[in-house]
Amino acid sequence: SAGRRAIIQRTINIRRQSAAPVLPSLEQFTENLNNANRLLTAFLRSRRQAAFASHHRKVRMAQVEIDTETLESAPFLQLAKPEHLDVFVSTSKPVRMAAQEAHLRELVRREQPWWRNLGAQDKLTTPVMLQHIR
């Protein structure tokens, strides 16, 4: 039993020596710490930017929805009076751009002879044509 115990103890000592934890040097420890800090900072920065972008997108969507509801509830342009002018002003750039494009398209359509406008609802006015009006 004492011989068996000595053999087991020797086996344990050999395995402990072969699997002994190697402590990193001070330089390796500092490098690992700096790398971990750099990765954490990059993660937090990207998370903050993603949260800001998400918030910005939600604000824009709410703004577009409000502008759309306002314009849908506005009177027709033929019935509009000067006091209704504020209803037709939008703070949303996509809405303003779409309105400007539709306006310019209508100006091009009105300048053309009637026979050119037959079936013109199917065609889109190109940006090159719109530049001539400006």
C-alpha positions as CSV (number, residue, x, y, z in Angstrom):
1,S,0.0,0.0,0.0
2,A,2.9,2.4,0.7
3,G,4.4,1.5,-2.7
4,R,1.1,2.1,-4.4
5,R,0.8,5.4,-2.6
6,A,4.3,6.5,-3.7
7,I,3.5,5.6,-7.3
8,I,0.3,7.6,-7.2
9,Q,2.1,10.6,-5.6
10,R,4.8,10.5,-8.3
11,T,2.1,10.5,-11.0
12,I,0.4,13.4,-9.4
13,N,3.7,15.3,-9.1
14,I,4.5,14.6,-12.8
15,R,1.1,15.8,-13.9
16,R,1.3,19.0,-11.8
17,Q,4.7,19.8,-13.2
18,S,3.6,19.2,-16.8
19,A,0.4,21.3,-16.4
20,A,1.8,24.0,-14.1
21,P,0.2,27.3,-14.8
22,V,2.6,29.7,-16.5
23,L,2.2,33.2,-15.2
24,P,2.6,35.9,-17.9
25,S,5.3,38.4,-17.6
26,L,4.6,41.9,-16.6
27,E,4.9,43.1,-20.2
28,Q,2.4,40.4,-21.4
29,F,0.0,41.3,-18.5
30,T,0.2,45.0,-19.4
31,E,-0.3,44.3,-23.1
32,N,-3.3,42.0,-22.4
33,L,-4.8,44.7,-20.1
34,N,-4.3,47.4,-22.8
35,N,-5.9,45.2,-25.4
36,A,-8.9,44.4,-23.2
37,N,-9.4,48.1,-22.5
38,R,-9.1,49.0,-26.2
39,L,-11.7,46.3,-27.1
40,L,-14.1,47.4,-24.3
41,T,-13.8,51.1,-25.4
42,A,-14.5,50.2,-29.1
43,F,-17.5,48.1,-28.0
44,L,-18.9,50.9,-25.8
45,R,-18.3,53.5,-28.5
46,S,-20.1,51.3,-31.2
47,R,-23.0,50.7,-28.8
48,R,-23.4,54.4,-28.1
49,Q,-23.3,55.2,-31.8
50,A,-25.8,52.5,-32.6
51,A,-28.1,53.9,-29.9
52,F,-27.8,57.4,-31.2
53,A,-28.5,56.3,-34.8
54,S,-31.5,54.3,-33.6
55,H,-32.9,57.3,-31.7
56,H,-32.2,59.6,-34.6
57,R,-34.0,57.2,-37.0
58,K,-37.0,57.0,-34.6
59,V,-37.2,60.8,-34.3
60,R,-37.1,61.2,-38.1
61,M,-39.8,58.6,-38.6
62,A,-42.0,60.3,-36.0
63,Q,-41.4,63.6,-37.7
64,V,-42.3,62.2,-41.1
65,E,-45.5,60.6,-39.7
66,I,-46.6,63.9,-38.1
67,D,-45.9,65.8,-41.3
68,T,-47.8,63.2,-43.3
69,E,-50.8,63.3,-41.0
70,T,-50.7,67.1,-41.1
71,L,-50.7,67.2,-44.9
72,E,-53.4,64.6,-45.2
73,S,-55.7,66.6,-43.0
74,A,-54.9,69.9,-44.8
75,P,-57.4,71.5,-47.2
76,F,-57.0,71.1,-50.9
77,L,-54.7,73.7,-52.5
78,Q,-57.6,75.1,-54.5
79,L,-59.4,75.8,-51.2
80,A,-56.3,76.9,-49.2
81,K,-56.1,80.4,-47.8
82,P,-53.0,82.3,-46.7
83,E,-53.6,81.3,-43.1
84,H,-53.3,77.6,-44.2
85,L,-49.8,78.2,-45.5
86,D,-48.1,76.8,-42.3
87,V,-49.8,73.5,-42.8
88,F,-48.0,73.0,-46.1
89,V,-44.5,73.7,-44.8
90,S,-42.5,70.6,-43.7
91,T,-39.4,70.3,-41.5
92,S,-38.7,66.8,-43.0
93,K,-36.1,66.9,-45.7
94,P,-37.4,63.8,-47.5
95,V,-40.9,65.3,-47.6
96,R,-39.6,68.6,-48.8
97,M,-37.5,66.9,-51.5
98,A,-40.5,64.8,-52.7
99,A,-42.7,67.9,-52.8
100,Q,-40.1,69.9,-54.7
101,E,-39.6,67.1,-57.2
102,A,-43.4,66.8,-57.7
103,H,-43.6,70.6,-58.2
104,L,-40.8,70.7,-60.7
105,R,-42.4,67.7,-62.6
106,E,-45.7,69.6,-62.7
107,L,-43.9,72.7,-64.1
108,V,-42.3,70.7,-66.8
109,R,-45.7,69.1,-67.6
110,R,-47.4,72.5,-67.9
111,E,-44.8,74.0,-70.2
112,Q,-45.2,71.2,-72.7
113,P,-47.9,71.1,-75.4
114,W,-51.0,69.1,-74.5
115,W,-50.2,66.3,-76.9
116,R,-46.9,65.6,-75.2
117,N,-48.6,65.0,-71.9
118,L,-50.7,62.1,-73.2
119,G,-49.5,59.1,-71.1
120,A,-47.0,61.3,-69.2
121,Q,-48.2,59.9,-65.9
122,D,-46.3,56.7,-66.6
123,K,-43.0,58.4,-67.2
124,L,-40.7,59.8,-64.5
125,T,-39.0,63.1,-65.1
126,T,-35.3,62.8,-65.0
127,P,-33.1,65.0,-62.7
128,V,-31.4,66.4,-65.9
129,M,-34.8,67.7,-67.1
130,L,-35.5,69.2,-63.6
131,Q,-32.2,71.1,-63.6
132,H,-33.2,73.1,-66.7
133,I,-36.1,74.6,-64.7
134,R,-34.0,75.8,-61.8
